Amino acid sequence: MFKILFLAFFGYLAFNVISFIMKIKSFTKQSKVKEEKQNFRQKVSKMDIQDAEYKESEE
């Protein structure tokens, strides 16, 4: 009986620890993606983007 309670308690603690670690990993992944998007937006805004207008050449 004691072994069953001990294993159940150990399983409960292991589940909580693993779920906590997964939440931290997902949060860091989301923040990393947001940071990459922000860096990309900054690079695009710094670029000198011109309208793509081409003159037709007469042959």
GIBEL-V180478 format. One line per field, one symbol per residue. ss: DSSP state (h for helix, s for strand, l for the rest). phi: phi as a letter, one per 20 degrees, with the letter a starting at -180 (. if undefined). burial: + if it has 24 or more other C-alpha atoms within 12 Angstrom, else -. Layout:
ss=???
phi=???
burial=???
//
This chain:
ss=lhhhhhhhhhhhhhhhhhhhhhhhhhhhhhhhhhhhhhhhhhhhhhlllllllllllll
phi=.ffffffffffffffffffffffffffffffffffffffffffffffeedfeddefeed
burial=-----------------------------------------------------------
//
